[in-house]
Amino acid sequence: MAAVQFISYTNLVMNTRALSAGLIPHSIVTDVTASAISFFIIRKIAKEESWIACLGMMVGGGAAAAFGIWITRHWQ
């Protein structure tokens, strides 16, 4: 779940930065990707009963913010 959340939040950061930079094609791609990832996560979480999944999502989400900013640093 950490890897899935890492990918999801990296995409979220990239989407936010694409929107703020006015990069319409980038925004469209990251929005479509967010929808697909959200569908997968909702299905997975609905079946999960462990707190380990929650912990993994928290760790993945936290690490993704720094990575998403780093990967899009040239979009300013």
C-alpha positions as CSV (number, residue, x, y, z in Angstrom):
1,M,0.0,0.0,0.0
2,A,2.9,2.3,0.6
3,A,4.0,2.0,-3.1
4,V,0.5,2.6,-4.3
5,Q,0.0,5.6,-2.1
6,F,3.5,6.9,-3.2
7,I,2.5,6.7,-6.8
8,S,-0.9,8.3,-6.1
9,Y,0.4,11.2,-4.1
10,T,3.3,11.8,-6.5
11,N,0.7,12.1,-9.2
12,L,-1.3,14.4,-7.0
13,V,1.6,16.7,-6.4
14,M,2.5,16.7,-10.1
15,N,-1.2,17.5,-11.0
16,T,-1.2,20.4,-8.6
17,R,2.0,21.8,-10.0
18,A,0.8,21.3,-13.6
19,L,-2.4,23.2,-12.8
20,S,-0.5,26.0,-11.2
21,A,1.9,26.3,-14.1
22,G,-0.9,26.2,-16.6
23,L,0.3,23.0,-18.3
24,I,-3.0,21.8,-19.7
25,P,-1.8,18.5,-21.3
26,H,0.1,17.6,-18.1
27,S,-3.0,18.4,-16.0
28,I,-5.2,16.1,-18.2
29,V,-2.8,13.2,-18.0
30,T,-2.4,13.5,-14.3
31,D,-6.2,13.8,-13.7
32,V,-6.9,10.7,-15.7
33,T,-4.1,8.9,-13.8
34,A,-5.6,10.0,-10.5
35,S,-9.0,8.6,-11.4
36,A,-7.5,5.2,-12.3
37,I,-5.4,5.1,-9.2
38,S,-8.3,6.1,-7.0
39,F,-10.5,3.4,-8.4
40,F,-7.8,0.8,-7.6
41,I,-7.2,2.1,-4.1
42,I,-10.9,2.2,-3.2
43,R,-11.3,-1.4,-4.3
44,K,-8.2,-2.5,-2.3
45,I,-9.1,-0.5,0.9
46,A,-12.7,-1.9,0.9
47,K,-11.3,-5.4,1.3
48,E,-8.5,-4.5,3.8
49,E,-8.9,-5.1,7.5
50,S,-5.4,-4.4,8.7
51,W,-3.9,-1.2,10.1
52,I,-0.7,-2.1,8.2
53,A,-2.4,-0.9,5.0
54,C,-3.2,2.5,6.7
55,L,0.4,2.8,7.9
56,G,1.7,2.0,4.4
57,M,-0.5,4.6,2.9
58,M,0.7,7.2,5.4
59,V,4.4,6.4,4.7
60,G,3.9,6.4,1.0
61,G,1.9,9.7,1.0
62,G,4.6,11.4,3.1
63,A,7.5,10.4,0.9
64,A,5.6,11.3,-2.3
65,A,5.3,15.0,-1.5
66,A,9.1,15.5,-1.6
67,F,9.5,13.2,-4.6
68,G,6.7,14.9,-6.6
69,I,8.2,18.4,-5.9
70,W,11.6,17.2,-6.9
71,I,10.4,15.6,-10.1
72,T,8.5,18.7,-11.2
73,R,11.0,21.3,-10.0
74,H,11.6,22.6,-13.6
75,W,7.9,23.3,-14.2
76,Q,8.0,26.8,-12.6
